[in-house]
Amino acid sequence: MSDETTPTLPDGRPIPVLTGDERPMLESWLDFHRATLALKCAGLDDAQVRTASAGSSELTLLGLVQHLAEVERTWFQRVVAGLDVPPVFDTENGYVLDPARGLDEALGAWREEIARGRELCAGRSLDDVGRITVGPMTGAEVSVRWVLIHLIEEYARHNGHADILREGIDGVTGA
């Protein structure tokens, strides 16, 4: 949720809120991690983001972008809002690459999911609840607070993968 008043790092990522209310702090950390994923893909071409550069893993930066679009849809649309929506990329986890879909299309879909999630959370309290729709905790109630914390964790973990992938592609490290 960066704007002109949000301080940024030299690489353009928003600096997470350091003090203050809980919700802006949680949302700013999620925005920081979203911006980190975009930064890891910046300047790469479609062939590079399809490169599985971490040992025997098939994980790619393009697959991570697609996966996190699915994550955004699942947690905000399905869990928080209770909507019955199809997968973004025809698979539940998003990792499968389609030769016809490039980075720009995947990033566009990911950004649309982020925007939709923001819309759906805007009028909700951190204490509002939704229900988990898949996996071993199906049916469990979770708060919007829990969802935001979970997404921060999800992005942080996958940004670690993105660090390794990017370094293997062109040697860029950090961030």
MODELLER restraints for C-alpha pairs under 7 A, 6 or more apart:
rsr = mdl.restraints
at = mdl.atoms
rsr.add(forms.Gaussian(group=physical.xy_distance, feature=features.Distance(at['CA:1:A'], at['CA:31:A']), mean=6.23, stdev=0.5))
rsr.add(forms.Gaussian(group=physical.xy_distance, feature=features.Distance(at['CA:2:A'], at['CA:14:A']), mean=6.02, stdev=0.5))
rsr.add(forms.Gaussian(group=physical.xy_distance, feature=features.Distance(at['CA:6:A'], at['CA:14:A']), mean=6.40, stdev=0.5))
rsr.add(forms.Gaussian(group=physical.xy_distance, feature=features.Distance(at['CA:7:A'], at['CA:14:A']), mean=5.97, stdev=0.5))
rsr.add(forms.Gaussian(group=physical.xy_distance, feature=features.Distance(at['CA:7:A'], at['CA:15:A']), mean=5.78, stdev=0.5))
rsr.add(forms.Gaussian(group=physical.xy_distance, feature=features.Distance(at['CA:8:A'], at['CA:14:A']), mean=4.26, stdev=0.5))
rsr.add(forms.Gaussian(group=physical.xy_distance, feature=features.Distance(at['CA:8:A'], at['CA:15:A']), mean=5.13, stdev=0.5))
rsr.add(forms.Gaussian(group=physical.xy_distance, feature=features.Distance(at['CA:9:A'], at['CA:15:A']), mean=6.27, stdev=0.5))
rsr.add(forms.Gaussian(group=physical.xy_distance, feature=features.Distance(at['CA:13:A'], at['CA:32:A']), mean=6.12, stdev=0.5))
rsr.add(forms.Gaussian(group=physical.xy_distance, feature=features.Distance(at['CA:13:A'], at['CA:35:A']), mean=5.62, stdev=0.5))
rsr.add(forms.Gaussian(group=physical.xy_distance, feature=features.Distance(at['CA:13:A'], at['CA:36:A']), mean=6.88, stdev=0.5))
rsr.add(forms.Gaussian(group=physical.xy_distance, feature=features.Distance(at['CA:14:A'], at['CA:32:A']), mean=5.62, stdev=0.5))
rsr.add(forms.Gaussian(group=physical.xy_distance, feature=features.Distance(at['CA:15:A'], at['CA:32:A']), mean=6.67, stdev=0.5))
rsr.add(forms.Gaussian(group=physical.xy_distance, feature=features.Distance(at['CA:16:A'], at['CA:25:A']), mean=6.59, stdev=0.5))
rsr.add(forms.Gaussian(group=physical.xy_distance, feature=features.Distance(at['CA:16:A'], at['CA:28:A']), mean=4.78, stdev=0.5))
rsr.add(forms.Gaussian(group=physical.xy_distance, feature=features.Distance(at['CA:16:A'], at['CA:29:A']), mean=5.14, stdev=0.5))
rsr.add(forms.Gaussian(group=physical.xy_distance, feature=features.Distance(at['CA:16:A'], at['CA:32:A']), mean=6.30, stdev=0.5))
rsr.add(forms.Gaussian(group=physical.xy_distance, feature=features.Distance(at['CA:17:A'], at['CA:24:A']), mean=6.86, stdev=0.5))
rsr.add(forms.Gaussian(group=physical.xy_distance, feature=features.Distance(at['CA:17:A'], at['CA:25:A']), mean=5.05, stdev=0.5))
rsr.add(forms.Gaussian(group=physical.xy_distance, feature=features.Distance(at['CA:17:A'], at['CA:28:A']), mean=6.00, stdev=0.5))
rsr.add(forms.Gaussian(group=physical.xy_distance, feature=features.Distance(at['CA:26:A'], at['CA:148:A']), mean=6.53, stdev=0.5))
rsr.add(forms.Gaussian(group=physical.xy_distance, feature=features.Distance(at['CA:26:A'], at['CA:149:A']), mean=7.00, stdev=0.5))
rsr.add(forms.Gaussian(group=physical.xy_distance, feature=features.Distance(at['CA:29:A'], at['CA:152:A']), mean=6.68, stdev=0.5))
rsr.add(forms.Gaussian(group=physical.xy_distance, feature=features.Distance(at['CA:30:A'], at['CA:151:A']), mean=6.92, stdev=0.5))
rsr.add(forms.Gaussian(group=physical.xy_distance, feature=features.Distance(at['CA:30:A'], at['CA:152:A']), mean=5.12, stdev=0.5))
rsr.add(forms.Gaussian(group=physical.xy_distance, feature=features.Distance(at['CA:33:A'], at['CA:152:A']), mean=6.93, stdev=0.5))
rsr.add(forms.Gaussian(group=physical.xy_distance, feature=features.Distance(at['CA:33:A'], at['CA:155:A']), mean=5.82, stdev=0.5))
rsr.add(forms.Gaussian(group=physical.xy_distance, feature=features.Distance(at['CA:33:A'], at['CA:156:A']), mean=6.37, stdev=0.5))
rsr.add(forms.Gaussian(group=physical.xy_distance, feature=features.Distance(at['CA:34:A'], at['CA:155:A']), mean=6.97, stdev=0.5))
rsr.add(forms.Gaussian(group=physical.xy_distance, feature=features.Distance(at['CA:36:A'], at['CA:159:A']), mean=6.99, stdev=0.5))
rsr.add(forms.Gaussian(group=physical.xy_distance, feature=features.Distance(at['CA:36:A'], at['CA:175:A']), mean=6.90, stdev=0.5))
rsr.add(forms.Gaussian(group=physical.xy_distance, feature=features.Distance(at['CA:37:A'], at['CA:159:A']), mean=6.02, stdev=0.5))
rsr.add(forms.Gaussian(group=physical.xy_distance, feature=features.Distance(at['CA:40:A'], at['CA:162:A']), mean=6.41, stdev=0.5))
rsr.add(forms.Gaussian(group=physical.xy_distance, feature=features.Distance(at['CA:40:A'], at['CA:166:A']), mean=6.42, stdev=0.5))
rsr.add(forms.Gaussian(group=physical.xy_distance, feature=features.Distance(at['CA:41:A'], at['CA:61:A']), mean=6.83, stdev=0.5))
rsr.add(forms.Gaussian(group=physical.xy_distance, feature=features.Distance(at['CA:46:A'], at['CA:102:A']), mean=5.75, stdev=0.5))
rsr.add(forms.Gaussian(group=physical.xy_distance, feature=features.Distance(at['CA:46:A'], at['CA:103:A']), mean=5.83, stdev=0.5))
rsr.add(forms.Gaussian(group=physical.xy_distance, feature=features.Distance(at['CA:48:A'], at['CA:169:A']), mean=6.60, stdev=0.5))
rsr.add(forms.Gaussian(group=physical.xy_distance, feature=features.Distance(at['CA:49:A'], at['CA:60:A']), mean=6.15, stdev=0.5))
rsr.add(forms.Gaussian(group=physical.xy_distance, feature=features.Distance(at['CA:49:A'], at['CA:61:A']), mean=4.96, stdev=0.5))
rsr.add(forms.Gaussian(group=physical.xy_distance, feature=features.Distance(at['CA:49:A'], at['CA:62:A']), mean=5.11, stdev=0.5))
rsr.add(forms.Gaussian(group=physical.xy_distance, feature=features.Distance(at['CA:50:A'], at['CA:60:A']), mean=5.40, stdev=0.5))
rsr.add(forms.Gaussian(group=physical.xy_distance, feature=features.Distance(at['CA:50:A'], at['CA:61:A']), mean=6.55, stdev=0.5))
rsr.add(forms.Gaussian(group=physical.xy_distance, feature=features.Distance(at['CA:50:A'], at['CA:62:A']), mean=5.80, stdev=0.5))
rsr.add(forms.Gaussian(group=physical.xy_distance, feature=features.Distance(at['CA:51:A'], at['CA:60:A']), mean=5.66, stdev=0.5))
rsr.add(forms.Gaussian(group=physical.xy_distance, feature=features.Distance(at['CA:52:A'], at['CA:58:A']), mean=5.17, stdev=0.5))
rsr.add(forms.Gaussian(group=physical.xy_distance, feature=features.Distance(at['CA:52:A'], at['CA:59:A']), mean=5.39, stdev=0.5))
rsr.add(forms.Gaussian(group=physical.xy_distance, feature=features.Distance(at['CA:52:A'], at['CA:60:A']), mean=4.91, stdev=0.5))
rsr.add(forms.Gaussian(group=physical.xy_distance, feature=features.Distance(at['CA:53:A'], at['CA:165:A']), mean=5.54, stdev=0.5))
rsr.add(forms.Gaussian(group=physical.xy_distance, feature=features.Distance(at['CA:53:A'], at['CA:168:A']), mean=5.25, stdev=0.5))
rsr.add(forms.Gaussian(group=physical.xy_distance, feature=features.Distance(at['CA:53:A'], at['CA:169:A']), mean=6.47, stdev=0.5))
rsr.add(forms.Gaussian(group=physical.xy_distance, feature=features.Distance(at['CA:54:A'], at['CA:164:A']), mean=6.79, stdev=0.5))
rsr.add(forms.Gaussian(group=physical.xy_distance, feature=features.Distance(at['CA:54:A'], at['CA:165:A']), mean=6.11, stdev=0.5))
rsr.add(forms.Gaussian(group=physical.xy_distance, feature=features.Distance(at['CA:54:A'], at['CA:168:A']), mean=6.90, stdev=0.5))
rsr.add(forms.Gaussian(group=physical.xy_distance, feature=features.Distance(at['CA:60:A'], at['CA:165:A']), mean=6.86, stdev=0.5))
rsr.add(forms.Gaussian(group=physical.xy_distance, feature=features.Distance(at['CA:61:A'], at['CA:162:A']), mean=6.22, stdev=0.5))
rsr.add(forms.Gaussian(group=physical.xy_distance, feature=features.Distance(at['CA:61:A'], at['CA:165:A']), mean=6.79, stdev=0.5))
rsr.add(forms.Gaussian(group=physical.xy_distance, feature=features.Distance(at['CA:62:A'], at['CA:103:A']), mean=6.22, stdev=0.5))
rsr.add(forms.Gaussian(group=physical.xy_distance, feature=features.Distance(at['CA:63:A'], at['CA:94:A']), mean=6.45, stdev=0.5))
rsr.add(forms.Gaussian(group=physical.xy_distance, feature=features.Distance(at['CA:63:A'], at['CA:95:A']), mean=4.29, stdev=0.5))
rsr.add(forms.Gaussian(group=physical.xy_distance, feature=features.Distance(at['CA:63:A'], at['CA:96:A']), mean=6.49, stdev=0.5))
rsr.add(forms.Gaussian(group=physical.xy_distance, feature=features.Distance(at['CA:63:A'], at['CA:97:A']), mean=6.44, stdev=0.5))
rsr.add(forms.Gaussian(group=physical.xy_distance, feature=features.Distance(at['CA:64:A'], at['CA:95:A']), mean=6.55, stdev=0.5))
rsr.add(forms.Gaussian(group=physical.xy_distance, feature=features.Distance(at['CA:65:A'], at['CA:106:A']), mean=6.53, stdev=0.5))
rsr.add(forms.Gaussian(group=physical.xy_distance, feature=features.Distance(at['CA:65:A'], at['CA:107:A']), mean=6.61, stdev=0.5))
rsr.add(forms.Gaussian(group=physical.xy_distance, feature=features.Distance(at['CA:65:A'], at['CA:110:A']), mean=6.78, stdev=0.5))
rsr.add(forms.Gaussian(group=physical.xy_distance, feature=features.Distance(at['CA:66:A'], at['CA:94:A']), mean=4.91, stdev=0.5))
rsr.add(forms.Gaussian(group=physical.xy_distance, feature=features.Distance(at['CA:66:A'], at['CA:95:A']), mean=6.24, stdev=0.5))
rsr.add(forms.Gaussian(group=physical.xy_distance, feature=features.Distance(at['CA:66:A'], at['CA:106:A']), mean=5.93, stdev=0.5))
rsr.add(forms.Gaussian(group=physical.xy_distance, feature=features.Distance(at['CA:66:A'], at['CA:110:A']), mean=6.88, stdev=0.5))
rsr.add(forms.Gaussian(group=physical.xy_distance, feature=features.Distance(at['CA:67:A'], at['CA:93:A']), mean=5.40, stdev=0.5))
rsr.add(forms.Gaussian(group=physical.xy_distance, feature=features.Distance(at['CA:67:A'], at['CA:94:A']), mean=4.15, stdev=0.5))
rsr.add(forms.Gaussian(group=physical.xy_distance, feature=features.Distance(at['CA:67:A'], at['CA:95:A']), mean=5.52, stdev=0.5))
rsr.add(forms.Gaussian(group=physical.xy_distance, feature=features.Distance(at['CA:69:A'], at['CA:109:A']), mean=6.73, stdev=0.5))
rsr.add(forms.Gaussian(group=physical.xy_distance, feature=features.Distance(at['CA:69:A'], at['CA:110:A']), mean=4.35, stdev=0.5))
rsr.add(forms.Gaussian(group=physical.xy_distance, feature=features.Distance(at['CA:69:A'], at['CA:113:A']), mean=6.03, stdev=0.5))
rsr.add(forms.Gaussian(group=physical.xy_distance, feature=features.Distance(at['CA:70:A'], at['CA:87:A']), mean=6.52, stdev=0.5))
rsr.add(forms.Gaussian(group=physical.xy_distance, feature=features.Distance(at['CA:70:A'], at['CA:88:A']), mean=5.98, stdev=0.5))
rsr.add(forms.Gaussian(group=physical.xy_distance, feature=features.Distance(at['CA:70:A'], at['CA:92:A']), mean=6.88, stdev=0.5))
rsr.add(forms.Gaussian(group=physical.xy_distance, feature=features.Distance(at['CA:70:A'], at['CA:93:A']), mean=6.26, stdev=0.5))
rsr.add(forms.Gaussian(group=physical.xy_distance, feature=features.Distance(at['CA:70:A'], at['CA:94:A']), mean=6.08, stdev=0.5))
rsr.add(forms.Gaussian(group=physical.xy_distance, feature=features.Distance(at['CA:72:A'], at['CA:113:A']), mean=5.87, stdev=0.5))
rsr.add(forms.Gaussian(group=physical.xy_distance, feature=features.Distance(at['CA:72:A'], at['CA:114:A']), mean=6.32, stdev=0.5))
rsr.add(forms.Gaussian(group=physical.xy_distance, feature=features.Distance(at['CA:72:A'], at['CA:117:A']), mean=6.78, stdev=0.5))
rsr.add(forms.Gaussian(group=physical.xy_distance, feature=features.Distance(at['CA:73:A'], at['CA:113:A']), mean=5.86, stdev=0.5))
rsr.add(forms.Gaussian(group=physical.xy_distance, feature=features.Distance(at['CA:75:A'], at['CA:147:A']), mean=6.67, stdev=0.5))
rsr.add(forms.Gaussian(group=physical.xy_distance, feature=features.Distance(at['CA:76:A'], at['CA:117:A']), mean=5.07, stdev=0.5))
rsr.add(forms.Gaussian(group=physical.xy_distance, feature=features.Distance(at['CA:76:A'], at['CA:120:A']), mean=6.88, stdev=0.5))
rsr.add(forms.Gaussian(group=physical.xy_distance, feature=features.Distance(at['CA:77:A'], at['CA:83:A']), mean=5.47, stdev=0.5))
rsr.add(forms.Gaussian(group=physical.xy_distance, feature=features.Distance(at['CA:77:A'], at['CA:117:A']), mean=6.66, stdev=0.5))
rsr.add(forms.Gaussian(group=physical.xy_distance, feature=features.Distance(at['CA:78:A'], at['CA:84:A']), mean=6.13, stdev=0.5))
rsr.add(forms.Gaussian(group=physical.xy_distance, feature=features.Distance(at['CA:78:A'], at['CA:85:A']), mean=6.91, stdev=0.5))
rsr.add(forms.Gaussian(group=physical.xy_distance, feature=features.Distance(at['CA:78:A'], at['CA:133:A']), mean=6.92, stdev=0.5))
rsr.add(forms.Gaussian(group=physical.xy_distance, feature=features.Distance(at['CA:79:A'], at['CA:130:A']), mean=5.11, stdev=0.5))
rsr.add(forms.Gaussian(group=physical.xy_distance, feature=features.Distance(at['CA:79:A'], at['CA:131:A']), mean=5.11, stdev=0.5))
rsr.add(forms.Gaussian(group=physical.xy_distance, feature=features.Distance(at['CA:79:A'], at['CA:132:A']), mean=5.30, stdev=0.5))
rsr.add(forms.Gaussian(group=physical.xy_distance, feature=features.Distance(at['CA:79:A'], at['CA:133:A']), mean=6.31, stdev=0.5))
rsr.add(forms.Gaussian(group=physical.xy_distance, feature=features.Distance(at['CA:80:A'], at['CA:129:A']), mean=6.57, stdev=0.5))
rsr.add(forms.Gaussian(group=physical.xy_distance, feature=features.Distance(at['CA:80:A'], at['CA:130:A']), mean=4.44, stdev=0.5))
rsr.add(forms.Gaussian(group=physical.xy_distance, feature=features.Distance(at['CA:80:A'], at['CA:131:A']), mean=6.94, stdev=0.5))
rsr.add(forms.Gaussian(group=physical.xy_distance, feature=features.Distance(at['CA:80:A'], at['CA:144:A']), mean=6.72, stdev=0.5))
rsr.add(forms.Gaussian(group=physical.xy_distance, feature=features.Distance(at['CA:81:A'], at['CA:120:A']), mean=6.65, stdev=0.5))
rsr.add(forms.Gaussian(group=physical.xy_distance, feature=features.Distance(at['CA:81:A'], at['CA:130:A']), mean=6.74, stdev=0.5))
rsr.add(forms.Gaussian(group=physical.xy_distance, feature=features.Distance(at['CA:82:A'], at['CA:130:A']), mean=6.71, stdev=0.5))
rsr.add(forms.Gaussian(group=physical.xy_distance, feature=features.Distance(at['CA:126:A'], at['CA:143:A']), mean=6.38, stdev=0.5))
rsr.add(forms.Gaussian(group=physical.xy_distance, feature=features.Distance(at['CA:126:A'], at['CA:144:A']), mean=4.78, stdev=0.5))
rsr.add(forms.Gaussian(group=physical.xy_distance, feature=features.Distance(at['CA:126:A'], at['CA:145:A']), mean=4.67, stdev=0.5))
rsr.add(forms.Gaussian(group=physical.xy_distance, feature=features.Distance(at['CA:127:A'], at['CA:143:A']), mean=5.29, stdev=0.5))
rsr.add(forms.Gaussian(group=physical.xy_distance, feature=features.Distance(at['CA:127:A'], at['CA:144:A']), mean=6.09, stdev=0.5))
rsr.add(forms.Gaussian(group=physical.xy_distance, feature=features.Distance(at['CA:127:A'], at['CA:145:A']), mean=6.46, stdev=0.5))
rsr.add(forms.Gaussian(group=physical.xy_distance, feature=features.Distance(at['CA:128:A'], at['CA:143:A']), mean=5.38, stdev=0.5))
rsr.add(forms.Gaussian(group=physical.xy_distance, feature=features.Distance(at['CA:128:A'], at['CA:144:A']), mean=5.80, stdev=0.5))
rsr.add(forms.Gaussian(group=physical.xy_distance, feature=features.Distance(at['CA:129:A'], at['CA:141:A']), mean=6.09, stdev=0.5))
rsr.add(forms.Gaussian(group=physical.xy_distance, feature=features.Distance(at['CA:129:A'], at['CA:142:A']), mean=5.26, stdev=0.5))
rsr.add(forms.Gaussian(group=physical.xy_distance, feature=features.Distance(at['CA:129:A'], at['CA:143:A']), mean=4.17, stdev=0.5))
rsr.add(forms.Gaussian(group=physical.xy_distance, feature=features.Distance(at['CA:129:A'], at['CA:144:A']), mean=6.03, stdev=0.5))
rsr.add(forms.Gaussian(group=physical.xy_distance, feature=features.Distance(at['CA:130:A'], at['CA:141:A']), mean=5.56, stdev=0.5))
rsr.add(forms.Gaussian(group=physical.xy_distance, feature=features.Distance(at['CA:130:A'], at['CA:142:A']), mean=5.56, stdev=0.5))
rsr.add(forms.Gaussian(group=physical.xy_distance, feature=features.Distance(at['CA:130:A'], at['CA:143:A']), mean=6.37, stdev=0.5))
rsr.add(forms.Gaussian(group=physical.xy_distance, feature=features.Distance(at['CA:131:A'], at['CA:139:A']), mean=5.39, stdev=0.5))
rsr.add(forms.Gaussian(group=physical.xy_distance, feature=features.Distance(at['CA:131:A'], at['CA:140:A']), mean=5.47, stdev=0.5))
rsr.add(forms.Gaussian(group=physical.xy_distance, feature=features.Distance(at['CA:131:A'], at['CA:141:A']), mean=4.54, stdev=0.5))
rsr.add(forms.Gaussian(group=physical.xy_distance, feature=features.Distance(at['CA:131:A'], at['CA:142:A']), mean=6.10, stdev=0.5))
rsr.add(forms.Gaussian(group=physical.xy_distance, feature=features.Distance(at['CA:132:A'], at['CA:138:A']), mean=4.95, stdev=0.5))
rsr.add(forms.Gaussian(group=physical.xy_distance, feature=features.Distance(at['CA:132:A'], at['CA:139:A']), mean=5.22, stdev=0.5))
rsr.add(forms.Gaussian(group=physical.xy_distance, feature=features.Distance(at['CA:132:A'], at['CA:140:A']), mean=5.51, stdev=0.5))
rsr.add(forms.Gaussian(group=physical.xy_distance, feature=features.Distance(at['CA:132:A'], at['CA:141:A']), mean=6.47, stdev=0.5))
rsr.add(forms.Gaussian(group=physical.xy_distance, feature=features.Distance(at['CA:133:A'], at['CA:139:A']), mean=6.15, stdev=0.5))
rsr.add(forms.Gaussian(group=physical.xy_distance, feature=features.Distance(at['CA:163:A'], at['CA:173:A']), mean=6.54, stdev=0.5))
rsr.add(forms.Gaussian(group=physical.xy_distance, feature=features.Distance(at['CA:166:A'], at['CA:172:A']), mean=6.12, stdev=0.5))
rsr.add(forms.Gaussian(group=physical.xy_distance, feature=features.Distance(at['CA:167:A'], at['CA:173:A']), mean=5.55, stdev=0.5))
